[in-house]
Amino acid sequence: MNVLPGKTVVAINVGGCLVPMLLSVYLVVHTPLSFEQLLPAIALVSLVAYYSNVLVQNVGVIMPILAAPFAVALAYVGGALGVLLGADLLRRRELSHSGEPIVSIGGAGSVDGIFVTGILAVLII
């Protein structure tokens, strides 16, 4: 590769850029996510990444080690609390009038939406 004085070459890393981009495109195409769902999450993580990184001369862009775990935490918390709120807590009146002697919030065992959402959020990221 020829490096010209006064010019910057921008390279794309296969494992750190291309593969994650292709995996993201695959997930967007093969899951029922809409842009209205994706854009706020992408925007929030982008803002965190933008404001937490530093450009270091002769090294490149450096981001604190806790920024990536924050993204995992965002996916986990958003998924788990979103399911808890949307599937269980917002239906508490319906649950209390269901006629069942006992109902359990988040208590569907190993197939519980909160559990599965949290585990998949961590595994996917």
mmCIF file of the C-alpha atoms, coordinates in Angstrom:
data_MODEL
# 
_entry.id   MODEL 
# 
loop_
_atom_site.group_PDB 
_atom_site.id 
_atom_site.type_symbol 
_atom_site.label_atom_id 
_atom_site.label_alt_id 
_atom_site.label_comp_id 
_atom_site.label_asym_id 
_atom_site.label_entity_id 
_atom_site.label_seq_id 
_atom_site.pdbx_PDB_ins_code 
_atom_site.Cartn_x 
_atom_site.Cartn_y 
_atom_site.Cartn_z 
_atom_site.occupancy 
_atom_site.B_iso_or_equiv 
_atom_site.pdbx_formal_charge 
_atom_site.auth_seq_id 
_atom_site.auth_comp_id 
_atom_site.auth_asym_id 
_atom_site.auth_atom_id 
_atom_site.pdbx_PDB_model_num 
ATOM 1   C CA . MET A 1 1   ? 0.000   0.000   0.000  1.00 0.00 ? 1   MET A CA 1 
ATOM 2   C CA . ASN A 1 2   ? 1.411   3.385   -0.959 1.00 0.00 ? 2   ASN A CA 1 
ATOM 3   C CA . VAL A 1 3   ? 1.145   6.035   1.705  1.00 0.00 ? 3   VAL A CA 1 
ATOM 4   C CA . LEU A 1 4   ? 1.249   9.581   0.355  1.00 0.00 ? 4   LEU A CA 1 
ATOM 5   C CA . PRO A 1 5   ? 2.665   12.370  2.525  1.00 0.00 ? 5   PRO A CA 1 
ATOM 6   C CA . GLY A 1 6   ? -0.104  14.578  3.894  1.00 0.00 ? 6   GLY A CA 1 
ATOM 7   C CA . LYS A 1 7   ? -2.816  12.043  2.992  1.00 0.00 ? 7   LYS A CA 1 
ATOM 8   C CA . THR A 1 8   ? -4.698  9.639   5.248  1.00 0.00 ? 8   THR A CA 1 
ATOM 9   C CA . VAL A 1 9   ? -5.561  6.148   4.098  1.00 0.00 ? 9   VAL A CA 1 
ATOM 10  C CA . VAL A 1 10  ? -8.752  4.802   5.625  1.00 0.00 ? 10  VAL A CA 1 
ATOM 11  C CA . ALA A 1 11  ? -8.737  0.999   5.755  1.00 0.00 ? 11  ALA A CA 1 
ATOM 12  C CA . ILE A 1 12  ? -11.600 -1.358  6.570  1.00 0.00 ? 12  ILE A CA 1 
ATOM 13  C CA . ASN A 1 13  ? -10.829 -4.213  8.965  1.00 0.00 ? 13  ASN A CA 1 
ATOM 14  C CA . VAL A 1 14  ? -12.585 -7.428  7.966  1.00 0.00 ? 14  VAL A CA 1 
ATOM 15  C CA . GLY A 1 15  ? -13.162 -8.815  11.485 1.00 0.00 ? 15  GLY A CA 1 
ATOM 16  C CA . GLY A 1 16  ? -13.772 -5.500  13.221 1.00 0.00 ? 16  GLY A CA 1 
ATOM 17  C CA . CYS A 1 17  ? -15.866 -3.732  10.579 1.00 0.00 ? 17  CYS A CA 1 
ATOM 18  C CA . LEU A 1 18  ? -16.977 -5.802  7.585  1.00 0.00 ? 18  LEU A CA 1 
ATOM 19  C CA . VAL A 1 19  ? -18.172 -8.924  9.436  1.00 0.00 ? 19  VAL A CA 1 
ATOM 20  C CA . PRO A 1 20  ? -20.179 -6.983  12.074 1.00 0.00 ? 20  PRO A CA 1 
ATOM 21  C CA . MET A 1 21  ? -21.731 -4.829  9.328  1.00 0.00 ? 21  MET A CA 1 
ATOM 22  C CA . LEU A 1 22  ? -22.738 -7.881  7.287  1.00 0.00 ? 22  LEU A CA 1 
ATOM 23  C CA . LEU A 1 23  ? -24.103 -9.641  10.384 1.00 0.00 ? 23  LEU A CA 1 
ATOM 24  C CA . SER A 1 24  ? -26.118 -6.526  11.236 1.00 0.00 ? 24  SER A CA 1 
ATOM 25  C CA . VAL A 1 25  ? -27.534 -6.337  7.706  1.00 0.00 ? 25  VAL A CA 1 
ATOM 26  C CA . TYR A 1 26  ? -28.412 -10.040 7.894  1.00 0.00 ? 26  TYR A CA 1 
ATOM 27  C CA . LEU A 1 27  ? -30.197 -9.574  11.231 1.00 0.00 ? 27  LEU A CA 1 
ATOM 28  C CA . VAL A 1 28  ? -32.115 -6.533  9.963  1.00 0.00 ? 28  VAL A CA 1 
ATOM 29  C CA . VAL A 1 29  ? -33.245 -8.413  6.847  1.00 0.00 ? 29  VAL A CA 1 
ATOM 30  C CA . HIS A 1 30  ? -34.152 -11.658 8.635  1.00 0.00 ? 30  HIS A CA 1 
ATOM 31  C CA . THR A 1 31  ? -35.870 -10.311 11.748 1.00 0.00 ? 31  THR A CA 1 
ATOM 32  C CA . PRO A 1 32  ? -39.122 -8.359  11.998 1.00 0.00 ? 32  PRO A CA 1 
ATOM 33  C CA . LEU A 1 33  ? -37.393 -5.159  13.160 1.00 0.00 ? 33  LEU A CA 1 
ATOM 34  C CA . SER A 1 34  ? -38.555 -1.890  11.674 1.00 0.00 ? 34  SER A CA 1 
ATOM 35  C CA . PHE A 1 35  ? -36.438 1.210   11.237 1.00 0.00 ? 35  PHE A CA 1 
ATOM 36  C CA . GLU A 1 36  ? -38.608 2.899   13.881 1.00 0.00 ? 36  GLU A CA 1 
ATOM 37  C CA . GLN A 1 37  ? -37.379 0.283   16.341 1.00 0.00 ? 37  GLN A CA 1 
ATOM 38  C CA . LEU A 1 38  ? -33.776 0.231   15.177 1.00 0.00 ? 38  LEU A CA 1 
ATOM 39  C CA . LEU A 1 39  ? -33.045 3.923   14.793 1.00 0.00 ? 39  LEU A CA 1 
ATOM 40  C CA . PRO A 1 40  ? -33.435 4.973   18.458 1.00 0.00 ? 40  PRO A CA 1 
ATOM 41  C CA . ALA A 1 41  ? -31.198 2.120   19.641 1.00 0.00 ? 41  ALA A CA 1 
ATOM 42  C CA . ILE A 1 42  ? -28.570 2.800   16.981 1.00 0.00 ? 42  ILE A CA 1 
ATOM 43  C CA . ALA A 1 43  ? -28.730 6.529   17.704 1.00 0.00 ? 43  ALA A CA 1 
ATOM 44  C CA . LEU A 1 44  ? -28.293 6.047   21.455 1.00 0.00 ? 44  LEU A CA 1 
ATOM 45  C CA . VAL A 1 45  ? -25.345 3.684   21.142 1.00 0.00 ? 45  VAL A CA 1 
ATOM 46  C CA . SER A 1 46  ? -23.827 5.941   18.464 1.00 0.00 ? 46  SER A CA 1 
ATOM 47  C CA . LEU A 1 47  ? -24.024 8.919   20.793 1.00 0.00 ? 47  LEU A CA 1 
ATOM 48  C CA . VAL A 1 48  ? -22.419 6.970   23.624 1.00 0.00 ? 48  VAL A CA 1 
ATOM 49  C CA . ALA A 1 49  ? -19.647 5.779   21.314 1.00 0.00 ? 49  ALA A CA 1 
ATOM 50  C CA . TYR A 1 50  ? -19.126 9.253   19.819 1.00 0.00 ? 50  TYR A CA 1 
ATOM 51  C CA . TYR A 1 51  ? -18.857 11.050  23.144 1.00 0.00 ? 51  TYR A CA 1 
ATOM 52  C CA . SER A 1 52  ? -16.776 8.354   24.840 1.00 0.00 ? 52  SER A CA 1 
ATOM 53  C CA . ASN A 1 53  ? -14.022 7.967   22.237 1.00 0.00 ? 53  ASN A CA 1 
ATOM 54  C CA . VAL A 1 54  ? -10.781 9.876   21.745 1.00 0.00 ? 54  VAL A CA 1 
ATOM 55  C CA . LEU A 1 55  ? -8.644  10.222  18.637 1.00 0.00 ? 55  LEU A CA 1 
ATOM 56  C CA . VAL A 1 56  ? -5.049  9.405   19.592 1.00 0.00 ? 56  VAL A CA 1 
ATOM 57  C CA . GLN A 1 57  ? -2.311  10.376  17.171 1.00 0.00 ? 57  GLN A CA 1 
ATOM 58  C CA . ASN A 1 58  ? -0.410  7.404   15.690 1.00 0.00 ? 58  ASN A CA 1 
ATOM 59  C CA . VAL A 1 59  ? -2.968  5.010   17.221 1.00 0.00 ? 59  VAL A CA 1 
ATOM 60  C CA . GLY A 1 60  ? -6.463  5.859   15.997 1.00 0.00 ? 60  GLY A CA 1 
ATOM 61  C CA . VAL A 1 61  ? -9.833  6.017   17.685 1.00 0.00 ? 61  VAL A CA 1 
ATOM 62  C CA . ILE A 1 62  ? -9.741  4.778   21.278 1.00 0.00 ? 62  ILE A CA 1 
ATOM 63  C CA . MET A 1 63  ? -12.902 4.047   23.232 1.00 0.00 ? 63  MET A CA 1 
ATOM 64  C CA . PRO A 1 64  ? -13.068 3.222   26.940 1.00 0.00 ? 64  PRO A CA 1 
ATOM 65  C CA . ILE A 1 65  ? -13.277 -0.480  27.633 1.00 0.00 ? 65  ILE A CA 1 
ATOM 66  C CA . LEU A 1 66  ? -16.660 -0.061  29.376 1.00 0.00 ? 66  LEU A CA 1 
ATOM 67  C CA . ALA A 1 67  ? -18.361 1.440   26.307 1.00 0.00 ? 67  ALA A CA 1 
ATOM 68  C CA . ALA A 1 68  ? -18.903 -1.980  24.686 1.00 0.00 ? 68  ALA A CA 1 
ATOM 69  C CA . PRO A 1 69  ? -20.331 -3.550  27.854 1.00 0.00 ? 69  PRO A CA 1 
ATOM 70  C CA . PHE A 1 70  ? -22.657 -0.556  28.021 1.00 0.00 ? 70  PHE A CA 1 
ATOM 71  C CA . ALA A 1 71  ? -24.048 -1.578  24.622 1.00 0.00 ? 71  ALA A CA 1 
ATOM 72  C CA . VAL A 1 72  ? -24.641 -5.109  25.924 1.00 0.00 ? 72  VAL A CA 1 
ATOM 73  C CA . ALA A 1 73  ? -26.234 -3.666  29.038 1.00 0.00 ? 73  ALA A CA 1 
ATOM 74  C CA . LEU A 1 74  ? -28.443 -1.450  26.858 1.00 0.00 ? 74  LEU A CA 1 
ATOM 75  C CA . ALA A 1 75  ? -29.620 -4.438  24.818 1.00 0.00 ? 75  ALA A CA 1 
ATOM 76  C CA . TYR A 1 76  ? -30.209 -6.557  27.910 1.00 0.00 ? 76  TYR A CA 1 
ATOM 77  C CA . VAL A 1 77  ? -31.929 -3.866  29.965 1.00 0.00 ? 77  VAL A CA 1 
ATOM 78  C CA . GLY A 1 78  ? -33.988 -2.604  27.024 1.00 0.00 ? 78  GLY A CA 1 
ATOM 79  C CA . GLY A 1 79  ? -35.073 -6.115  26.121 1.00 0.00 ? 79  GLY A CA 1 
ATOM 80  C CA . ALA A 1 80  ? -35.742 -7.425  29.610 1.00 0.00 ? 80  ALA A CA 1 
ATOM 81  C CA . LEU A 1 81  ? -37.454 -4.329  31.006 1.00 0.00 ? 81  LEU A CA 1 
ATOM 82  C CA . GLY A 1 82  ? -39.277 -3.706  27.731 1.00 0.00 ? 82  GLY A CA 1 
ATOM 83  C CA . VAL A 1 83  ? -40.801 -7.184  27.849 1.00 0.00 ? 83  VAL A CA 1 
ATOM 84  C CA . LEU A 1 84  ? -41.548 -6.885  31.568 1.00 0.00 ? 84  LEU A CA 1 
ATOM 85  C CA . LEU A 1 85  ? -43.281 -3.559  31.048 1.00 0.00 ? 85  LEU A CA 1 
ATOM 86  C CA . GLY A 1 86  ? -45.043 -4.338  27.755 1.00 0.00 ? 86  GLY A CA 1 
ATOM 87  C CA . ALA A 1 87  ? -46.051 -7.945  28.312 1.00 0.00 ? 87  ALA A CA 1 
ATOM 88  C CA . ASP A 1 88  ? -46.657 -8.056  32.045 1.00 0.00 ? 88  ASP A CA 1 
ATOM 89  C CA . LEU A 1 89  ? -46.953 -4.756  33.896 1.00 0.00 ? 89  LEU A CA 1 
ATOM 90  C CA . LEU A 1 90  ? -49.118 -2.971  31.326 1.00 0.00 ? 90  LEU A CA 1 
ATOM 91  C CA . ARG A 1 91  ? -51.516 -5.931  31.508 1.00 0.00 ? 91  ARG A CA 1 
ATOM 92  C CA . ARG A 1 92  ? -51.718 -6.062  35.303 1.00 0.00 ? 92  ARG A CA 1 
ATOM 93  C CA . ARG A 1 93  ? -55.426 -5.102  35.332 1.00 0.00 ? 93  ARG A CA 1 
ATOM 94  C CA . GLU A 1 94  ? -56.199 -7.854  32.846 1.00 0.00 ? 94  GLU A CA 1 
ATOM 95  C CA . LEU A 1 95  ? -54.105 -10.272 34.900 1.00 0.00 ? 95  LEU A CA 1 
ATOM 96  C CA . SER A 1 96  ? -55.910 -9.367  38.111 1.00 0.00 ? 96  SER A CA 1 
ATOM 97  C CA . HIS A 1 97  ? -59.296 -9.952  36.430 1.00 0.00 ? 97  HIS A CA 1 
ATOM 98  C CA . SER A 1 98  ? -58.304 -13.119 34.571 1.00 0.00 ? 98  SER A CA 1 
ATOM 99  C CA . GLY A 1 99  ? -60.083 -15.453 36.975 1.00 0.00 ? 99  GLY A CA 1 
ATOM 100 C CA . GLU A 1 100 ? -56.882 -17.394 37.607 1.00 0.00 ? 100 GLU A CA 1 
ATOM 101 C CA . PRO A 1 101 ? -56.064 -18.050 41.280 1.00 0.00 ? 101 PRO A CA 1 
ATOM 102 C CA . ILE A 1 102 ? -52.402 -17.115 40.802 1.00 0.00 ? 102 ILE A CA 1 
ATOM 103 C CA . VAL A 1 103 ? -50.621 -15.274 38.009 1.00 0.00 ? 103 VAL A CA 1 
ATOM 104 C CA . SER A 1 104 ? -46.896 -14.738 37.988 1.00 0.00 ? 104 SER A CA 1 
ATOM 105 C CA . ILE A 1 105 ? -45.170 -11.807 36.326 1.00 0.00 ? 105 ILE A CA 1 
ATOM 106 C CA . GLY A 1 106 ? -42.190 -13.199 34.481 1.00 0.00 ? 106 GLY A CA 1 
ATOM 107 C CA . GLY A 1 107 ? -42.967 -16.671 35.692 1.00 0.00 ? 107 GLY A CA 1 
ATOM 108 C CA . ALA A 1 108 ? -43.330 -18.742 32.533 1.00 0.00 ? 108 ALA A CA 1 
ATOM 109 C CA . GLY A 1 109 ? -40.257 -20.818 33.309 1.00 0.00 ? 109 GLY A CA 1 
ATOM 110 C CA . SER A 1 110 ? -37.512 -21.304 30.758 1.00 0.00 ? 110 SER A CA 1 
ATOM 111 C CA . VAL A 1 111 ? -39.612 -19.882 27.917 1.00 0.00 ? 111 VAL A CA 1 
ATOM 112 C CA . ASP A 1 112 ? -40.335 -16.614 29.693 1.00 0.00 ? 112 ASP A CA 1 
ATOM 113 C CA . GLY A 1 113 ? -40.037 -13.652 27.338 1.00 0.00 ? 113 GLY A CA 1 
ATOM 114 C CA . ILE A 1 114 ? -37.916 -11.665 29.796 1.00 0.00 ? 114 ILE A CA 1 
ATOM 115 C CA . PHE A 1 115 ? -35.425 -14.491 30.255 1.00 0.00 ? 115 PHE A CA 1 
ATOM 116 C CA . VAL A 1 116 ? -35.171 -15.348 26.554 1.00 0.00 ? 116 VAL A CA 1 
ATOM 117 C CA . THR A 1 117 ? -34.896 -11.703 25.512 1.00 0.00 ? 117 THR A CA 1 
ATOM 118 C CA . GLY A 1 118 ? -32.105 -11.047 28.006 1.00 0.00 ? 118 GLY A CA 1 
ATOM 119 C CA . ILE A 1 119 ? -30.119 -14.138 27.076 1.00 0.00 ? 119 ILE A CA 1 
ATOM 120 C CA . LEU A 1 120 ? -30.452 -13.536 23.322 1.00 0.00 ? 120 LEU A CA 1 
ATOM 121 C CA . ALA A 1 121 ? -29.531 -9.862  23.691 1.00 0.00 ? 121 ALA A CA 1 
ATOM 122 C CA . VAL A 1 122 ? -26.269 -10.825 25.343 1.00 0.00 ? 122 VAL A CA 1 
ATOM 123 C CA . LEU A 1 123 ? -25.542 -13.679 22.914 1.00 0.00 ? 123 LEU A CA 1 
ATOM 124 C CA . ILE A 1 124 ? -26.299 -11.652 19.787 1.00 0.00 ? 124 ILE A CA 1 
ATOM 125 C CA . ILE A 1 125 ? -24.132 -8.744  20.843 1.00 0.00 ? 125 ILE A CA 1 
# 
